[in-house]
Amino acid sequence: MKNRILSKYLSFFTLVLLGISCRTGKDYQRPEVALPDRFGHQQSYSDTSSMADINWNNFFTDPELRQLIDSGIHRNYDLQLALNRIGVAQQQVKQAKLLWYPQLDLQVNAQINRPSENSLNGISANSFLGESYIEDYITSLNMTWEIDIWGKISRQKESAMAQYLQSYEAAKAVQTRLVTDIAQGYFNLLMLDQQMTVSKQALALNEHLAKLTGLLYDAGEVTYLAVQQAESQKQSTALLIPQLEQSIAVQENAIQLLTGNLPDTIRRHEVLNDIQFSDSLSAGLPVAMLSRRPDVRANEMALVFANAQVGIAQANMYPAISLTAGTGLESFKASNWFNIPNSLFGLATGTLIQPVFRRRDLKTKFEIAKLDREQAVIQFRQSVLTATTEVTNAMVQIEKLKDQETIAHAQTDTLKAAVSNAELLFKSDMANYLEVITAQQNALQAQLNLASIQRQELDAKVELYRALGGGWK
């Protein structure tokens, strides 16, 4: 008899062990994505180094800018929220690591039941116990263990780890965007400073022209229309000053918001022309971008999570085996509660549950999980395509803005000379006031445009740095 019982238990556990080797769902494999062999006009395929590998405090050399970025990393609220989500995911991973272990519960229960004297329980209590009530005292330790036949628990651990890594990569993506926004905001501030300087210089020239035109009008050499035109030109330039002051104040407040500080002025010692980046920075190979760029990595971790959820949903459709065991002390009298061994009891059960009809609930969840995985694949591929496009666009912008800057410099020099020549000719009565005003307008616009192009070029280099995955180290 004992051998027969032992044989049954051995057969049961053999079935369990065979079931454990059956793991539902497919292990994750990165889907194929479209990537170019190289970025832009990159000459060498062997150059695997990338500017994204440079720490942000080495990539940016302006000490004021580095201080702003450091403040943003430590104080920005969006980044703090992203880091908090990492903490939540860490707790979920810790819980998932313990899913293999059985669940233990300690129970202490004392109960007194007074049944009706005319009931069977009441008659039995009076007959056997000589009491009108029944006491029951239990102290028990219960264990419940679900056997991971289909790999559901391992898939749950996999999904928890994927969520953790996704939150970690998402936080890095927030930091890369934060570093980029602070740097570009700072460069925009330097551009506004330069435009302010140019506008004040132009205003001084306009005031000189207006004064000179007034003297010529008094001498009867020009009409009053010339005086009005010169005064209007001076007013148009003067109007730029408060507009730029407003833009500077708003930009300073925007940077302070990113750095987690109250609205205030921003210290800056360098001018726009002082900011330089190396022209020899490499973009690296496109395939390496997949592991460097955090938002792409976050989308891939979302795909890993979705893939694990398919395995979990599939496992829920198959039989589940759980073991329950318990031991403790039980007595109908408090005085005998801890009388060992007479009060000892034990129990053990094994349960196999096969879902039969759940109104298609499990099947629906399984099909939805597969569709969610397909969506995650699409989102991952889209993020790779977006990242590749952003890198390519930034490289094109850098190349073309260099050409624009060269032309803008030449145009600025030409118009500065034109302003000087026009003023000399105007004083010699060889040019009219409209030619002087036009030359001054063109020179001012050219210098404002040059500052804008220089800022755009710096922005493009920072954008390339971010697009390649730089800024989180």
Backbone hydrogen bonds, N-H to C=O, Kabsch-Sander energy under -0.5 kcal/mol:
donor,donor_aa,acceptor,acceptor_aa,energy
5,I,1,M,-2.1
6,L,2,K,-2.6
7,S,3,N,-2.2
8,K,4,R,-1.8
9,Y,5,I,-2.1
10,L,6,L,-2.4
11,S,7,S,-2.1
12,F,8,K,-2.2
13,F,9,Y,-2.4
14,T,10,L,-2.0
15,L,11,S,-2.1
16,V,12,F,-1.9
17,L,13,F,-2.5
18,L,14,T,-2.3
19,G,15,L,-2.0
20,I,16,V,-1.8
21,S,17,L,-0.9
22,C,19,G,-1.6
22,C,149,I,-0.5
23,R,21,S,-0.8
24,T,22,C,-0.6
24,T,150,W,-2.9
35,L,33,V,-0.6
42,Q,39,F,-2.1
48,T,46,S,-1.4
51,M,282,S,-2.7
53,D,50,S,-1.8
54,I,51,M,-1.4
58,N,55,N,-1.5
59,F,55,N,-2.1
60,F,56,W,-2.1
66,R,62,D,-2.4
67,Q,63,P,-1.9
68,L,64,E,-1.9
69,I,65,L,-2.5
70,D,66,R,-2.4
71,S,67,Q,-2.1
72,G,68,L,-2.3
73,I,69,I,-2.4
74,H,70,D,-1.6
75,R,71,S,-2.0
76,N,72,G,-2.4
80,Q,76,N,-1.8
81,L,77,Y,-2.3
82,A,78,D,-2.0
83,L,79,L,-2.4
84,N,80,Q,-2.1
85,R,81,L,-1.9
86,I,82,A,-1.1
87,G,83,L,-1.5
88,V,84,N,-1.7
89,A,85,R,-2.2
90,Q,86,I,-2.4
91,Q,87,G,-1.7
92,Q,88,V,-1.6
93,V,89,A,-2.0
94,K,90,Q,-2.3
95,Q,91,Q,-2.0
96,A,92,Q,-2.2
97,K,93,V,-1.9
98,L,94,K,-0.5
98,L,95,Q,-1.2
99,L,96,A,-1.3
101,Y,98,L,-1.1
103,Q,144,T,-3.5
105,D,142,N,-2.4
107,Q,105,D,-0.5
107,Q,140,S,-3.1
109,N,138,I,-3.3
111,Q,136,D,-2.7
113,N,134,I,-3.2
119,S,116,S,-1.3
122,G,116,S,-0.5
123,I,119,S,-2.7
124,S,120,L,-2.5
125,A,121,N,-2.4
126,N,122,G,-2.1
127,S,123,I,-2.1
128,F,124,S,-2.9
129,L,124,S,-0.5
129,L,125,A,-2.0
130,G,125,A,-1.1
131,E,125,A,-1.3
134,I,113,N,-3.3
136,D,111,Q,-2.5
137,Y,331,S,-2.9
138,I,109,N,-3.3
139,T,329,L,-2.8
140,S,107,Q,-2.9
141,L,327,T,-3.2
142,N,105,D,-2.9
143,M,325,A,-3.8
144,T,103,Q,-2.5
145,W,323,L,-2.7
147,I,145,W,-0.6
147,I,321,I,-2.3
149,I,147,I,-2.2
155,R,151,G,-2.0
156,Q,152,K,-2.1
157,K,153,I,-2.3
158,E,154,S,-2.0
159,S,155,R,-2.6
160,A,156,Q,-2.3
161,M,157,K,-2.3
162,A,158,E,-2.1
163,Q,159,S,-2.2
164,Y,160,A,-2.0
165,L,161,M,-2.6
166,Q,162,A,-2.4
167,S,163,Q,-2.4
168,Y,164,Y,-2.2
169,E,165,L,-2.7
170,A,166,Q,-2.5
171,A,167,S,-1.9
172,K,168,Y,-1.7
173,A,169,E,-2.3
174,V,170,A,-2.1
175,Q,171,A,-2.0
176,T,172,K,-2.4
177,R,173,A,-2.1
178,L,174,V,-2.3
179,V,175,Q,-3.0
180,T,176,T,-2.0
181,D,177,R,-2.8
182,I,178,L,-2.5
183,A,179,V,-2.3
184,Q,180,T,-2.8
185,G,181,D,-2.2
186,Y,182,I,-2.3
187,F,183,A,-2.4
188,N,184,Q,-2.1
189,L,185,G,-1.7
190,L,186,Y,-2.0
191,M,187,F,-2.2
192,L,188,N,-2.2
193,D,189,L,-2.1
194,Q,190,L,-2.2
195,Q,191,M,-2.7
196,M,192,L,-2.2
197,T,193,D,-2.3
198,V,194,Q,-2.5
199,S,195,Q,-2.5
200,K,196,M,-2.3
201,Q,197,T,-2.1
202,A,198,V,-2.6
203,L,199,S,-2.5
204,A,200,K,-1.9
205,L,201,Q,-1.7
206,N,202,A,-2.6
207,E,203,L,-2.6
208,H,204,A,-1.9
209,L,205,L,-2.5
210,A,206,N,-2.8
211,K,207,E,-2.3
212,L,208,H,-2.6
213,T,209,L,-3.0
214,G,210,A,-2.0
215,L,211,K,-2.0
216,L,212,L,-2.3
217,Y,213,T,-2.3
218,D,214,G,-2.2
219,A,215,L,-1.6
220,G,217,Y,-1.3
221,E,216,L,-2.9
222,V,216,L,-0.7
226,A,223,T,-0.7
227,V,223,T,-1.0
228,Q,224,Y,-2.4
229,Q,225,L,-2.6
230,A,226,A,-2.3
231,E,227,V,-2.4
232,S,228,Q,-2.4
233,Q,229,Q,-2.2
234,K,230,A,-2.0
235,Q,231,E,-2.1
236,S,232,S,-2.4
237,T,233,Q,-1.9
238,A,234,K,-2.5
239,L,235,Q,-1.9
240,L,236,S,-0.7
240,L,237,T,-0.9
241,I,237,T,-0.6
241,I,238,A,-0.9
243,Q,239,L,-1.3
244,L,240,L,-2.7
245,E,241,I,-2.4
246,Q,242,P,-2.3
247,S,243,Q,-2.2
248,I,244,L,-2.7
249,A,245,E,-2.2
250,V,246,Q,-2.4
251,Q,247,S,-2.4
252,E,248,I,-2.5
253,N,249,A,-2.1
254,A,250,V,-2.1
255,I,251,Q,-2.1
256,Q,252,E,-2.3
257,L,253,N,-2.1
258,L,254,A,-1.8
259,T,255,I,-1.9
260,G,257,L,-1.2
261,N,256,Q,-3.2
267,R,265,T,-0.5
274,D,271,V,-1.6
275,I,271,V,-0.6
275,I,272,L,-1.0
276,Q,274,D,-0.5
281,L,278,S,-0.7
288,A,285,L,-0.9
289,M,285,L,-0.7
289,M,286,P,-1.0
290,L,286,P,-0.5
290,L,287,V,-0.9
291,S,288,A,-0.9
292,R,288,A,-1.0
293,R,289,M,-2.7
297,R,293,R,-2.0
298,A,294,P,-2.6
299,N,295,D,-1.8
300,E,296,V,-1.9
301,M,297,R,-2.4
302,A,298,A,-1.8
303,L,299,N,-1.5
304,V,300,E,-2.2
305,F,301,M,-2.4
306,A,302,A,-2.2
307,N,303,L,-2.4
308,A,304,V,-2.1
309,Q,305,F,-2.1
310,V,306,A,-1.3
311,G,307,N,-1.3
312,I,308,A,-2.1
313,A,309,Q,-2.6
314,Q,310,V,-2.2
315,A,311,G,-2.3
316,N,312,I,-1.8
317,M,314,Q,-1.3
318,Y,315,A,-1.4
320,A,353,I,-2.6
321,I,147,I,-0.5
322,S,351,T,-2.4
323,L,145,W,-3.0
324,T,349,T,-2.9
325,A,143,M,-2.5
326,G,347,L,-2.4
327,T,141,L,-1.7
328,G,345,F,-1.7
329,L,139,T,-2.9
330,E,343,S,-2.5
331,S,137,Y,-2.1
336,N,333,K,-1.0
337,W,334,A,-1.0
339,N,336,N,-1.8
340,I,338,F,-1.0
343,S,339,N,-3.1
344,L,341,P,-1.4
345,F,328,G,-1.9
347,L,326,G,-2.4
349,T,324,T,-3.2
351,T,322,S,-3.0
353,I,320,A,-2.8
354,Q,352,L,-0.5
361,D,358,R,-1.4
364,T,360,R,-2.5
365,K,361,D,-2.2
366,F,362,L,-2.0
367,E,363,K,-2.4
368,I,364,T,-2.6
369,A,365,K,-2.3
370,K,366,F,-1.8
371,L,367,E,-2.0
372,D,368,I,-2.8
373,R,369,A,-1.9
374,E,370,K,-2.0
375,Q,371,L,-2.3
376,A,372,D,-2.2
377,V,373,R,-2.1
378,I,374,E,-2.2
379,Q,375,Q,-2.7
380,F,376,A,-2.3
381,R,377,V,-2.6
382,Q,378,I,-2.6
383,S,379,Q,-2.3
384,V,380,F,-2.0
385,L,381,R,-2.4
386,T,382,Q,-2.9
387,A,383,S,-2.5
388,T,384,V,-2.4
389,T,385,L,-2.4
390,E,386,T,-2.6
391,V,387,A,-2.2
392,T,388,T,-2.3
393,N,389,T,-2.9
394,A,390,E,-2.3
395,M,391,V,-2.1
396,V,392,T,-2.2
397,Q,393,N,-2.7
398,I,394,A,-2.3
399,E,395,M,-2.1
400,K,396,V,-2.7
401,L,397,Q,-2.8
402,K,398,I,-1.5
403,D,399,E,-1.3
404,Q,400,K,-2.3
405,E,401,L,-2.6
406,T,402,K,-2.1
407,I,403,D,-2.1
408,A,404,Q,-3.0
409,H,405,E,-2.5
410,A,406,T,-1.9
411,Q,407,I,-2.7
412,T,408,A,-2.5
413,D,409,H,-2.3
414,T,410,A,-2.3
415,L,411,Q,-2.5
416,K,412,T,-2.2
417,A,413,D,-1.9
418,A,414,T,-2.0
419,V,415,L,-2.2
420,S,416,K,-1.8
421,N,417,A,-2.5
422,A,418,A,-2.7
423,E,419,V,-2.2
424,L,420,S,-2.1
425,L,421,N,-2.6
426,F,422,A,-2.4
427,K,423,E,-2.3
428,S,424,L,-1.5
429,D,426,F,-1.2
430,M,425,L,-3.7
431,A,425,L,-1.0
435,E,432,N,-0.7
436,V,432,N,-1.2
437,I,433,Y,-2.7
438,T,434,L,-2.6
439,A,435,E,-2.0
440,Q,436,V,-2.4
441,Q,437,I,-2.7
442,N,438,T,-2.6
443,A,439,A,-2.2
444,L,440,Q,-2.5
445,Q,441,Q,-2.5
446,A,442,N,-2.2
447,Q,443,A,-2.1
448,L,444,L,-2.3
449,N,445,Q,-2.4
450,L,446,A,-2.2
451,A,447,Q,-2.0
452,S,448,L,-1.8
453,I,449,N,-2.4
454,Q,450,L,-2.4
455,R,451,A,-2.1
456,Q,452,S,-2.4
457,E,453,I,-2.2
458,L,454,Q,-1.9
459,D,455,R,-2.6
460,A,456,Q,-2.4
461,K,457,E,-1.8
462,V,458,L,-2.1
463,E,459,D,-2.8
464,L,460,A,-2.3
465,Y,461,K,-2.0
466,R,462,V,-2.2
467,A,463,E,-3.1
468,L,464,L,-1.8
469,G,466,R,-1.6
470,G,465,Y,-2.8
